[in-house]
Amino acid sequence: MAQLRSRRRRALALPVGLALTASLGFLPAGTATAVQADSVATTVATDGPKLSYVVNTHGGRSTVSSVKKAINRAGGTVVTSYDQIGVIVVTSQNPGFAQSVRNVRGVDSAGATRTAPLPAQSTTDIGAPQTLTAEQITAAKADRSVGQDPLEALQWDLPAIKADKAHQKTLGSRNVTVAVIDTGVDDTHPDIAPNFDRRASVNCVGGKPDTTDGAWRPSAAESPHGTHVAGEIAAAKNGIGITGVAPGVKVAGIKVSTTAGFFYTEAVVCGFVWAAEHGVDVTNNSYYTDPWYFNCKSDPDQKALVEALTRATRYAESKGTVNVAAAGNENYDLASDSIVDPSSPNDTTPGDREIDPSKCLDIPTQLPGVVTVASTGAKGLKSSFSNYGLGIIDIAAPGGDSTVYQTPAPPATSGLILGPLPGGSWGYMAGTSMASPHVAGVAALLKSTHPYASAGTIKALLTAQADDVACPAPYDIDGDGEVDAVCEGGKRHNGFYGAGVADALDAVRR
């Protein structure tokens, strides 16, 4: 696999040889109004690069229809329209398209979703996966206990959240579906095939649903990220490979990343709306939306991206979907006054910019209502790479860490997270990308236990049942005498672990 950029809650750079890898109100209040015919110039330029845009409207479906006409006059082509949330996906070669459309009556915001021309990474894992060798598989089978899947002995992460004990009570309900909004899922993998939900799976890369059979799968040249995440959530307990956190629930693949690994707004909006309208109970989001790591509302383009995704995530939650997202892998304090972002825009030429993370948001991670997940290692400490922040992190879960920093108890041998890889193999990855699916799996167990609970109730139970973890003092993960991050807060809620570490056993108790 090509080196992943540290996004999905991207891959983090670990020591050599290690891979780490809502309230309602979607449409602003207002009555439908007609678009002024002279609000856009009749002659527009068409000599610019072809870019993708989102246009956010208000006032209802009649206004959306009027705005579409103005879009055409401004040199735009409507790709698709999510009228239920007032978001229109557009392409245009008019360099002044966004500025023109922003002046149209009924438009709240409009902005380019990228800085590179079409066609154009952004996961939150660390580096390339370490594929399990035949020798390692044989050794793991010899070490497993009665009732364990062949590779389960290597999964230190399951007992870390008491998932092994939870499985003695239930594996989860077949009526619950978790959608992996990601790089695609290989549903032919023997650990995933038994639980795959084809009806809820789709390819959203172009900004509108592609339901062609298998369109949700990654190609051989694409990242294995989504397949690994799907297995962590719901790998079947079937005598093959690993065991997922919720091995009895269904898992769907919603592919939103380009072949090059970019997660653009129009694709992610499509993913959330699709999930909302196809009975998905939980979405896992182990990425950040390209090309901006942080989207500043003072910038009209970035403001439009935040608005479009806020509407999409709120719409999904209104339909009963719990949205879970990874916090990121840069060891940033997301509650600090300023952060230097060196990676944006990542689809052209990034440069250092100082941002205020309270005004410039990592999306969907920092959107209202989204469950933000930090990562822990095999010793239960915050992973060396995991972002953190008091009031930002909701909950924590195993995402792995350098074995040098946090070594698991035998028979596990790696401090990373084991999961399936496309083509029928297994491998280790790490990052907040791997922490988030653990929480998504626990949310699925909660939904299995409380089938009629609202998204808000499931989120409340997630944090209420989490195991308290106090701040370490000091946090010197590499032992060099320097404090590597400062944890603020008390035992019940702090910047490293939020409400604590997810608890799968409590999730299956009525």
C-alpha positions as CSV (number, residue, x, y, z in Angstrom):
1,M,0.0,0.0,0.0
2,A,1.2,3.5,-0.7
3,Q,2.2,5.5,2.3
4,L,-1.0,7.0,3.8
5,R,-1.0,10.7,4.7
6,S,-1.9,11.2,8.3
7,R,-5.6,11.8,8.0
8,R,-8.3,9.3,8.3
9,R,-7.5,10.0,11.4
10,R,-4.6,9.6,9.3
11,A,-1.6,7.3,9.6
12,L,0.9,8.4,12.2
13,A,4.7,8.2,11.9
14,L,6.0,5.8,14.5
15,P,9.5,4.5,15.1
16,V,11.3,2.7,12.3
17,G,9.7,-0.6,11.3
18,L,6.4,0.2,13.0
19,A,3.2,0.9,11.2
20,L,0.6,3.1,13.0
21,T,-1.1,3.0,10.4
22,A,-27.4,17.3,17.0
23,S,-30.2,18.7,17.1
24,L,-32.5,19.0,14.1
25,G,-32.7,22.0,11.9
26,F,-30.8,20.9,8.8
27,L,-32.3,23.7,6.7
28,P,-32.0,27.2,8.2
29,A,-35.4,28.7,8.9
30,G,-36.9,30.8,6.2
31,T,-39.4,30.8,3.5
32,A,-38.8,30.0,-0.1
33,T,-37.8,33.0,-2.2
34,A,-37.2,33.4,-5.9
35,V,-33.7,33.9,-7.2
36,Q,-33.2,37.3,-8.8
37,A,-32.7,36.8,-12.5
38,D,-30.0,39.5,-12.7
39,S,-28.1,38.2,-9.7
40,V,-25.5,36.4,-11.9
41,A,-23.8,37.7,-14.9
42,T,-25.1,36.5,-18.3
43,T,-21.6,35.9,-19.6
44,V,-19.2,33.8,-17.6
45,A,-15.7,32.6,-18.0
46,T,-15.2,29.0,-18.7
47,D,-11.4,28.9,-19.0
48,G,-10.5,28.0,-15.4
49,P,-9.7,24.6,-13.9
50,K,-12.7,22.3,-13.5
51,L,-13.4,22.3,-9.7
52,S,-16.1,20.7,-7.6
53,Y,-18.3,22.9,-5.3
54,V,-21.0,22.7,-2.7
55,V,-23.8,25.2,-2.6
56,N,-25.8,25.4,0.6
57,T,-29.3,26.8,0.3
58,H,-32.1,27.8,2.6
59,G,-35.8,28.2,2.2
60,G,-37.0,24.8,1.1
61,R,-37.1,22.8,-2.1
62,S,-38.6,25.5,-4.3
63,T,-35.6,27.7,-3.5
64,V,-33.3,24.8,-4.3
65,S,-34.9,24.7,-7.8
66,S,-34.4,28.4,-8.3
67,V,-30.8,28.3,-7.2
68,K,-30.1,25.4,-9.6
69,K,-31.1,27.8,-12.5
70,A,-28.8,30.5,-11.1
71,I,-26.0,27.9,-10.9
72,N,-26.4,27.1,-14.6
73,R,-26.3,30.8,-15.4
74,A,-23.1,31.1,-13.4
75,G,-21.4,28.4,-15.5
76,G,-22.0,25.5,-13.1
77,T,-23.2,22.0,-13.8
78,V,-25.3,20.3,-11.1
79,V,-23.9,16.9,-10.3
80,T,-26.6,16.0,-7.8
81,S,-28.7,17.8,-5.2
82,Y,-29.5,16.7,-1.6
83,D,-32.7,18.7,-1.4
84,Q,-33.5,17.2,2.1
85,I,-30.6,19.2,3.5
86,G,-30.3,22.0,1.0
87,V,-26.9,21.0,-0.4
88,I,-26.2,21.0,-4.1
89,V,-23.0,19.5,-5.6
90,V,-21.7,21.4,-8.7
91,T,-18.8,21.4,-11.0
92,S,-17.6,24.5,-12.9
93,Q,-14.7,26.0,-14.9
94,N,-15.7,29.5,-14.1
95,P,-13.0,30.9,-11.7
96,G,-15.6,33.3,-10.3
97,F,-18.3,30.7,-9.8
98,A,-18.4,30.6,-6.0
99,Q,-18.3,34.4,-5.7
100,S,-21.2,34.8,-8.1
101,V,-23.4,32.2,-6.6
102,R,-22.9,33.5,-3.1
103,N,-24.8,36.6,-4.2
104,V,-27.8,34.6,-5.3
105,R,-30.9,34.9,-3.1
106,G,-31.5,31.6,-1.2
107,V,-27.8,30.7,-1.0
108,D,-26.3,30.6,2.5
109,S,-22.8,29.7,1.4
110,A,-20.8,28.2,-1.5
111,G,-17.3,27.0,-1.9
112,A,-14.8,24.9,-3.8
113,T,-14.3,21.4,-2.2
114,R,-10.7,21.2,-3.5
115,T,-7.8,23.3,-4.8
116,A,-6.7,20.8,-7.5
117,P,-8.6,20.3,-10.7
118,L,-10.8,17.2,-11.1
119,P,-9.9,14.4,-10.9
120,A,-7.8,14.8,-8.0
121,Q,-4.9,11.1,1.6
122,S,-6.5,11.5,4.5
123,T,-7.0,8.5,6.7
124,T,-6.1,8.4,10.3
125,D,-3.9,5.4,10.5
126,I,-0.2,5.3,10.7
127,G,2.0,4.1,7.8
128,A,1.6,0.9,5.8
129,P,0.1,-2.2,7.3
130,Q,2.3,-5.1,8.5
131,T,0.9,-8.2,6.9
132,L,0.8,-11.3,9.2
133,T,3.1,-14.0,8.0
134,A,2.2,-17.7,7.8
135,E,4.5,-18.4,10.7
136,Q,2.8,-15.8,12.8
137,I,-0.6,-17.2,12.0
138,T,0.5,-20.7,13.0
139,A,1.9,-19.5,16.3
140,A,-1.3,-17.5,17.0
141,K,-3.4,-20.6,16.5
142,A,-1.3,-22.5,18.9
143,D,-1.7,-19.8,21.6
144,R,-5.5,-19.3,21.3
145,S,-7.9,-20.4,24.1
146,V,-10.9,-22.5,23.7
147,G,-13.7,-20.6,21.9
148,Q,-11.4,-18.1,20.3
149,D,-11.0,-17.4,16.6
150,P,-7.6,-18.5,15.3
151,L,-6.0,-15.0,15.6
152,E,-7.9,-13.7,18.5
153,A,-5.0,-14.4,20.9
154,L,-3.1,-11.5,19.2
155,Q,-6.0,-9.1,19.8
156,W,-5.0,-7.4,23.1
157,D,-7.5,-4.7,22.2
158,L,-10.6,-6.9,22.8
159,P,-10.0,-7.5,26.5
160,A,-8.9,-3.9,26.9
161,I,-12.6,-2.9,26.4
162,K,-14.0,-6.2,27.8
163,A,-15.3,-7.2,24.4
164,D,-14.2,-10.8,25.0
165,K,-16.5,-10.9,28.1
166,A,-19.3,-9.2,26.2
167,H,-19.2,-11.9,23.6
168,Q,-20.1,-14.5,26.2
169,K,-23.4,-12.7,26.6
170,T,-24.1,-11.7,23.0
171,L,-22.3,-11.1,19.7
172,G,-24.8,-8.3,18.7
173,S,-27.9,-8.2,16.7
174,R,-28.3,-8.8,13.0
175,N,-30.8,-6.0,12.9
176,V,-28.0,-3.4,13.6
177,T,-25.8,-2.1,10.7
178,V,-22.5,-0.1,11.0
179,A,-21.4,1.7,7.9
180,V,-17.7,2.3,7.3
181,I,-17.4,5.6,5.5
182,D,-13.9,5.1,4.2
183,T,-11.7,3.9,1.3
184,G,-13.9,0.9,0.5
185,V,-14.5,-2.5,2.0
186,D,-13.6,-5.9,0.6
187,D,-16.8,-7.8,1.3
188,T,-15.3,-11.0,-0.1
189,H,-12.9,-11.3,2.8
190,P,-13.9,-14.4,4.9
191,D,-14.0,-12.4,8.1
192,I,-16.3,-9.8,6.6
193,A,-18.5,-11.7,4.1
194,P,-20.8,-13.3,6.7
195,N,-21.8,-9.9,8.1
196,F,-21.8,-7.7,5.0
197,D,-24.8,-5.5,4.3
198,R,-24.9,-5.1,0.6
199,R,-28.1,-3.0,0.6
200,A,-26.5,-0.3,2.8
201,S,-23.3,-0.2,0.7
202,V,-22.5,2.2,-2.0
203,N,-19.8,4.2,-3.8
204,C,-20.1,8.0,-3.2
205,V,-16.7,9.1,-4.6
206,G,-18.3,11.3,-7.3
207,G,-20.6,13.0,-4.9
208,K,-23.7,10.9,-5.9
209,P,-24.5,7.3,-5.1
210,D,-23.1,4.6,-7.4
211,T,-24.9,1.3,-6.6
212,T,-23.1,-0.8,-9.2
213,D,-22.4,-4.2,-7.6
214,G,-19.0,-4.2,-5.9
215,A,-18.5,-0.4,-6.4
216,W,-17.9,-0.1,-2.6
217,R,-14.7,-2.3,-2.9
218,P,-11.2,-0.9,-3.0
219,S,-9.1,-1.7,-6.1
220,A,-5.8,-3.5,-5.7
221,A,-4.1,-0.1,-6.0
222,E,-6.2,1.5,-3.2
223,S,-5.8,1.6,0.6
224,P,-6.8,-1.4,2.7
225,H,-7.8,1.1,5.4
226,G,-11.6,0.6,5.1
227,T,-11.4,-3.2,5.1
228,H,-9.3,-3.2,8.2
229,V,-11.7,-0.8,10.0
230,A,-14.7,-2.9,9.0
231,G,-13.1,-6.1,10.4
232,E,-12.3,-4.4,13.7
233,I,-16.0,-3.6,14.0
234,A,-17.7,-6.7,12.8
235,A,-15.4,-9.5,11.8
236,A,-17.5,-12.7,12.2
237,K,-16.8,-15.1,15.0
238,N,-16.6,-18.0,12.6
239,G,-13.5,-19.9,13.2
240,I,-11.5,-17.8,10.7
241,G,-9.1,-15.0,11.4
242,I,-9.9,-12.4,14.0
243,T,-13.0,-11.4,16.0
244,G,-14.7,-8.0,15.7
245,V,-15.9,-5.9,18.6
246,A,-19.5,-6.7,17.6
247,P,-19.2,-9.9,15.5
248,G,-22.9,-10.5,15.2
249,V,-23.9,-7.1,13.7
250,K,-23.9,-6.2,10.0
251,V,-21.3,-3.9,8.4
252,A,-21.6,-1.9,5.2
253,G,-19.1,-0.2,3.0
254,I,-19.6,3.4,1.9
255,K,-16.7,4.3,-0.3
256,V,-15.9,8.0,-0.3
257,S,-12.2,8.3,-1.1
258,T,-10.6,8.8,-4.6
259,T,-8.1,6.3,-6.0
260,A,-5.4,8.7,-4.8
261,G,-6.9,8.6,-1.3
262,F,-8.7,12.0,-1.0
263,F,-11.9,12.4,1.0
264,Y,-13.7,15.4,-0.6
265,T,-16.8,17.1,0.9
266,E,-19.2,16.1,-1.8
267,A,-18.4,12.4,-1.4
268,V,-18.7,12.6,2.4
269,V,-22.0,14.4,2.3
270,C,-23.3,11.7,0.0
271,G,-22.1,9.1,2.5
272,F,-23.9,10.5,5.4
273,V,-27.1,11.1,3.5
274,W,-27.0,7.5,2.1
275,A,-26.4,6.1,5.6
276,A,-29.3,8.2,7.0
277,E,-31.7,6.8,4.3
278,H,-30.7,3.2,4.4
279,G,-31.2,2.3,8.0
280,V,-27.6,2.6,9.2
281,D,-27.4,2.7,13.0
282,V,-23.8,3.8,13.3
283,T,-21.2,5.3,11.0
284,N,-17.5,5.1,11.5
285,N,-15.4,8.0,10.2
286,S,-11.6,7.4,10.4
287,Y,-10.5,10.3,8.2
288,Y,-10.6,14.1,7.8
289,T,-12.2,15.8,4.9
290,D,-9.7,17.0,2.3
291,P,-8.0,19.3,1.4
292,W,-8.0,21.3,4.6
293,Y,-7.1,19.5,7.9
294,F,-8.8,22.4,9.6
295,N,-11.6,24.4,8.0
296,C,-11.7,28.0,8.9
297,K,-15.1,29.6,8.9
298,S,-13.5,33.0,8.0
299,D,-12.7,31.6,4.6
300,P,-15.8,31.5,2.4
301,D,-14.9,28.2,0.7
302,Q,-14.0,26.4,4.0
303,K,-17.1,27.8,5.6
304,A,-19.3,26.2,3.0
305,L,-17.6,22.8,3.5
306,V,-18.3,23.0,7.3
307,E,-21.9,24.0,6.6
308,A,-22.5,21.2,4.1
309,L,-21.1,18.5,6.4
310,T,-22.8,19.8,9.5
311,R,-26.2,19.5,7.7
312,A,-25.3,16.0,6.5
313,T,-24.2,14.7,9.9
314,R,-27.2,16.3,11.7
315,Y,-29.6,14.8,9.1
316,A,-28.1,11.3,9.7
317,E,-28.4,11.7,13.5
318,S,-32.1,12.8,13.0
319,K,-32.7,9.5,11.3
320,G,-31.2,7.6,14.3
321,T,-27.6,7.3,13.2
322,V,-24.7,7.6,15.7
323,N,-21.7,9.2,14.0
324,V,-18.3,8.2,15.4
325,A,-15.1,9.8,14.3
326,A,-11.3,9.5,14.9
327,A,-9.6,12.5,16.6
328,G,-6.4,12.5,14.5
329,N,-2.8,11.5,14.8
330,E,-0.7,14.5,15.2
331,N,-0.6,14.7,19.0
332,Y,-2.4,18.1,18.7
333,D,-4.2,19.6,21.7
334,L,-7.4,20.5,19.9
335,A,-8.5,22.6,22.9
336,S,-5.4,24.9,22.6
337,D,-5.5,28.5,21.5
338,S,-3.5,27.8,18.3
339,I,-2.1,25.0,16.2
340,V,0.3,25.2,13.3
341,D,-1.2,23.3,10.4
342,P,1.6,22.4,7.9
343,S,-0.5,20.1,5.7
344,S,-3.2,22.2,4.1
345,P,-4.3,22.3,1.3
346,N,-3.0,18.8,0.8
347,D,-4.1,18.4,-2.8
348,T,-1.9,21.1,-4.1
349,T,0.9,23.0,-2.2
350,P,0.5,23.0,1.6
351,G,2.1,25.6,3.8
352,D,2.3,26.4,7.5
353,R,-0.6,28.3,8.8
354,E,-1.5,29.1,12.4
355,I,-5.1,28.3,13.2
356,D,-7.5,28.6,16.2
357,P,-9.0,25.1,16.5
358,S,-12.1,26.6,18.1
359,K,-12.8,28.5,14.8
360,C,-11.1,26.2,12.3
361,L,-12.5,22.7,12.5
362,D,-11.3,19.2,11.7
363,I,-14.4,17.8,9.9
364,P,-16.3,15.6,10.6
365,T,-14.5,15.1,13.8
366,Q,-15.3,18.4,15.5
367,L,-18.8,18.8,14.2
368,P,-21.7,19.1,16.7
369,G,-23.1,15.7,17.7
370,V,-20.2,13.6,16.4
371,V,-18.5,11.3,18.9
372,T,-14.8,12.1,18.9
373,V,-12.5,9.2,19.8
374,A,-8.9,9.3,21.1
375,S,-6.5,6.4,20.9
376,T,-4.9,4.3,23.7
377,G,-2.1,1.7,23.5
378,A,-1.6,-1.7,25.0
379,K,-0.8,-0.2,28.5
380,G,-3.9,1.9,28.5
381,L,-2.1,5.2,28.0
382,K,-3.0,7.8,25.4
383,S,-1.2,6.7,22.2
384,S,1.9,8.7,21.5
385,F,0.3,10.1,18.3
386,S,-3.3,10.7,19.4
387,N,-4.8,14.1,19.3
388,Y,-6.4,15.2,22.6
389,G,-8.2,18.1,24.2
390,L,-10.4,18.9,27.2
391,G,-14.0,19.3,25.9
392,I,-13.1,17.9,22.5
393,I,-12.5,14.2,23.2
394,D,-15.6,12.3,24.1
395,I,-14.2,8.8,24.7
396,A,-11.1,6.7,24.1
397,A,-10.5,3.2,22.8
398,P,-7.5,1.0,21.7
399,G,-5.8,2.3,18.5
400,G,-2.4,0.9,19.2
401,D,1.0,2.4,19.7
402,S,4.7,1.6,19.2
403,T,5.5,-1.6,20.9
404,V,8.5,0.2,22.3
405,Y,6.2,2.6,24.1
406,Q,3.4,0.2,25.1
407,T,4.1,-3.5,25.0
408,P,1.1,-5.9,25.2
409,A,0.9,-8.9,27.5
410,P,1.7,-12.3,25.9
411,P,0.6,-14.0,23.8
412,A,0.1,-10.8,21.8
413,T,3.3,-9.6,20.3
414,S,2.5,-6.3,18.7
415,G,1.2,-3.1,20.2
416,L,-0.7,-2.4,17.0
417,I,-4.2,-3.5,16.0
418,L,-4.8,-6.6,14.0
419,G,-7.4,-6.6,11.3
420,P,-8.3,-8.0,7.9
421,L,-6.7,-6.8,4.7
422,P,-8.2,-7.0,1.2
423,G,-7.6,-10.3,-0.6
424,G,-8.1,-12.5,2.4
425,S,-5.1,-11.7,4.6
426,W,-4.6,-10.0,8.0
427,G,-2.2,-7.3,9.2
428,Y,-1.4,-4.7,11.8
429,M,-2.3,-1.1,11.6
430,A,-2.5,1.7,14.2
431,G,-3.9,5.2,14.6
432,T,-7.0,6.9,15.9
433,S,-8.4,5.3,12.7
434,M,-8.3,2.0,14.7
435,A,-9.6,3.5,17.9
436,S,-12.8,4.9,16.3
437,P,-14.1,1.5,15.1
438,H,-13.8,0.1,18.6
439,V,-16.2,2.7,19.8
440,A,-18.4,2.2,16.7
441,G,-18.5,-1.5,17.6
442,V,-19.5,-0.8,21.2
443,A,-22.2,1.6,19.9
444,A,-23.5,-1.3,17.8
445,L,-23.6,-3.5,20.9
446,L,-25.5,-0.8,22.7
447,K,-28.0,-0.5,19.9
448,S,-28.4,-4.3,19.9
449,T,-29.2,-4.2,23.6
450,H,-31.5,-1.1,23.3
451,P,-33.0,-1.5,19.8
452,Y,-35.4,1.4,20.2
453,A,-33.0,3.9,21.7
454,S,-32.4,7.1,19.9
455,A,-29.0,8.2,18.6
456,G,-28.8,10.7,21.5
457,T,-29.5,7.9,24.0
458,I,-26.8,5.6,22.5
459,K,-24.3,8.4,22.7
460,A,-25.2,9.1,26.3
461,L,-24.8,5.4,27.3
462,L,-21.4,5.3,25.5
463,T,-20.0,7.9,27.7
464,A,-21.9,7.0,30.9
465,Q,-20.7,3.4,30.7
466,A,-17.1,4.3,29.8
467,D,-14.4,3.3,32.4
468,D,-12.9,6.3,34.0
469,V,-9.2,6.9,33.4
470,A,-7.3,9.6,35.2
471,C,-4.7,11.9,33.7
472,P,-1.2,10.4,33.8
473,A,1.3,12.8,35.5
474,P,3.5,13.4,33.8
475,Y,2.9,12.1,30.3
476,D,6.4,11.2,29.1
477,I,5.6,8.3,26.6
478,D,9.1,8.0,25.2
479,G,10.9,8.3,28.6
480,D,13.3,11.1,27.6
481,G,12.4,13.3,30.5
482,E,10.3,15.7,28.4
483,V,6.6,16.0,28.8
484,D,5.0,14.9,25.5
485,A,1.5,16.2,26.2
486,V,-0.4,17.8,29.0
487,C,-3.7,16.2,30.2
488,E,-6.3,18.6,31.7
489,G,-9.3,17.5,33.7
490,G,-10.2,15.0,36.4
491,K,-10.7,11.3,36.5
492,R,-14.2,11.3,35.3
493,H,-13.6,13.6,32.3
494,N,-10.3,14.8,30.8
495,G,-8.5,15.8,27.7
496,F,-6.8,12.5,27.0
497,Y,-9.6,10.1,27.5
498,G,-12.8,12.1,27.5
499,A,-15.4,10.2,29.6
500,G,-13.0,7.2,29.7
501,V,-12.3,4.0,27.8
502,A,-15.3,2.4,26.0
503,D,-16.7,-0.6,27.8
504,A,-18.3,-3.4,25.7
505,L,-19.4,-5.5,28.6
506,D,-21.5,-2.8,30.1
507,A,-23.0,-2.2,26.6
508,V,-24.6,-5.6,26.6
509,R,-26.1,-5.4,30.1
510,R,-29.7,-4.4,30.2
